[in-house]
Amino acid sequence: MRGILSISGYIPTHRLDRKEVSALFGSGGGKGTRSVAGHDEDTTTMGVESARLALRGLDVEHVALLFATATPAYADKTNATALHAALGRPMSEPAWDFGGSARSAIGAFGFALASLPTTLVVASDRRDGLATSSDEVGGGDAAAAVLVGESTDALPALAVQIGGASATDEFLDRWRVPGDRRSKQWEEKFGEQRYLALAVDAFSRALTQAGLAPESIDRIVVTGMHSRAAKAVGAKLANGRDVLVPDLTESIGQTGGTHALLLLASCLETLAGSEGGLKIALVNLADGADVVLLETTASLANWKPANPISAQLKNTRSLPYGKFLSWRQMITVEPPRRPEPGRVSATAAWRSEDWKFAFVGSKDRSTGTIHLPPARVSRVGGAVDEMDPLPMADVQGSIVTFTIDRMVYSPSPPVAFAIVDFDGGGRFPIELTDCTADQVAIGGRVELTFRKLFTQDDIHDYFWKARLLPSVDDESDN
């Protein structure tokens, strides 16, 4: 059987209250919040975080990586290679970008279900729009990753595909030219009519292929950037039954092509611990309709998600609208009066790829001394070239000391730097992220997260930062 071996979503911690938009401009806004990528996050870093969660605790060989996003960090250059490097995958494994439209993610998922190698599909989007627009307040930032392959005793499938169908039609619904932050949309009623007809057709053919009746579907996930069409399709397919999976738009917004896999992850996480046998219909609306029919397996009974979406929805930080506009470069604030950093050296980055992208240190074979960054000469005993590589990206640590720097160049000052002692050995000075100065304390526990340090000459400098772990008190409050 070929199916979903693992799946995870990643939602940034920052939330923008939609009421702040109307409070400032007198228009736009609305109820609820939207998720916002940090100033040091883009679709690549969010994709890495979701993929790390999907692969956590798994020993998987020979993985093909597909990365789908409508808002890539680079054009021409392959973005999937940065994910490949950050995950520490071997050079023999392929990594490809998969299109650049809202339909790319569901297409990559369908391709993975039909292909032979074990495939990691990563989707990531950062939705944007003009100030006060429905895209700005209704959009959201997130990523999702799903590992697809043959079910084995060592790595059993959580859900297997039992059918599917697609309906494709060329009609003008939503469009955006490359380089433009504004997405435009045609009259809503026209799009609603087309999507409703396409979804009903694809759903009917998928059920026929699987030999199922509509009432045999236990969960229906309907998503699309045309919110009115998604609601109409959901109501039509559910036909009065309480089977629709919550779309999360009130709390995080609509995350574009990522949203289908994000909701699928959320759906499966709510079913963790169950005995399996439930049938799920995933319906995505984008330039047509794609339907994937899945059936859960008994493996769900023992599945424990690495970081459930429900937990991520609770671990949030409010973001002022002014800072949101600054991070999105829609307004220009006074920068720190310090020289901007120089661009990254391509050759130096390549020579230190394992360290820079995968946070691989070194360990002295004779003394066990850990070196961060990796070293050729041991600081204990002086042994030369007697080191083994030591991946450290998933190792947690504790803050030994820290400083709050209000003068260093940063798009979001002040910057917190900390000396971190990692569990099991190794010490390294590292920047903290997703926190305020008053939250940092000696003894605080941290984990690593892949982020963007800065961009210069249109080159993104990626490296690792540390993120505070929720305290016991924080978890009890949530």
C-alpha angles and dihedrals in degrees: 000000000000119000149111111329095176138352136186141167131211123208120182115241097236120095129190115209105225091216089070090067095059091040090061103035103023091236140062117034124104138173127320132012140283128219116248128199113231122253087260096048132088134160091282096054093043090049090053092052094051092046092050089055092048092051098039112129093003127117103207125168131198101019124174111211122213118187120195124187138144091206106050123182089226138029118208091011115086110248094194091070091068090054089047091053095044090052090052093236118168121261091245092069120087126235123190139175110237111212129295107249135095088259095056097087097053088043091054090048092052091047090051092051090054100041129087108231122073103266132201110206114197123186124185133168138175108199119208142168144161117302112282091010122135089243092056097049096031098043127086143191123238147123136218135192131196127187112212127188148106115320113243136173090255094047111018123191118256092205134004130209115253099172147332146176141193135213118198128192133166107230134135111255110132129000142168128181118230112276095020119115093201120087115202127209135201123230107307100227092059092053092046092054094048096046093046092054093044094047094048090050095048093043092051093049092046091053091048091050091051094042093238135139119228092247091059091070110100100187130024122195113194121180140159140137090251096080095187092053092046091054092047093048092047092052092047096049095041090051093198096316121125096240104111116117112228110260096216091219093128092060104031107009129231109315099197120229090356093063098081094056091040092056091044089054090048091049094051091046091057088053094050109128094029125121097243131233095114117134120224128192115203110197120185123185115205123127086334133349130286121194124192119185116205136178121206120232135216088261088082088074091072099031118118114185114226094231113356119220089235089062092047090052089059097045099073142139125208115240122204114236092236091058090047090055090047094049089049089050091237090126128029118227127189107280124220110279093243131105114273115245119264122249121275119265109240093207094047091048091051094049090054098037097130091051099038098045106023100027093234113170129181135253126208108237094212102043103019090233112161120220124202111214097027116262137198094213120054116232088215114060095352097250112172123220092349095124136121122207113254120197108216105169093105096044117106125216148182131249112248096180137339146190134210109223115199095173106052117102111268137142088228112033143221102060123205117213122187140184105230128198108205123218109265094018141309131100128214139167109235142168118252123223140188092034143092125238093254092056095061117094138161108267093028114147119237142183129200125257129185111243145160114258096193144315122242128169085001090296115127115219107211124191141135130285131181125249124200115248116230112264122233088256092052091051092049090050090053 
